[in-house]
């Protein structure tokens, strides 16, 4: 995960947490709905400013698990 995706995730997480506290959300159903709504707005903001959507970001050729495995074999 690159810095662009990490930043978007952190922003989504912090904004969701803030809204959950501010709105005094007290049920799992409401929390899930809040999480979805905030995530949708973050995705819209990324799209509106011409950013790359998370699903279109480049991914590494090898996973962290593969790299760790190769390191232990050597």
PyMOL commands that set and color helices and strands:
alter all, ss='L'
color gray80, all
select helices_A, chain A and resi 3-22+28-48+54-56+64-73
alter helices_A, ss='H'
color red, helices_A
deselect
rebuild
show_as cartoon
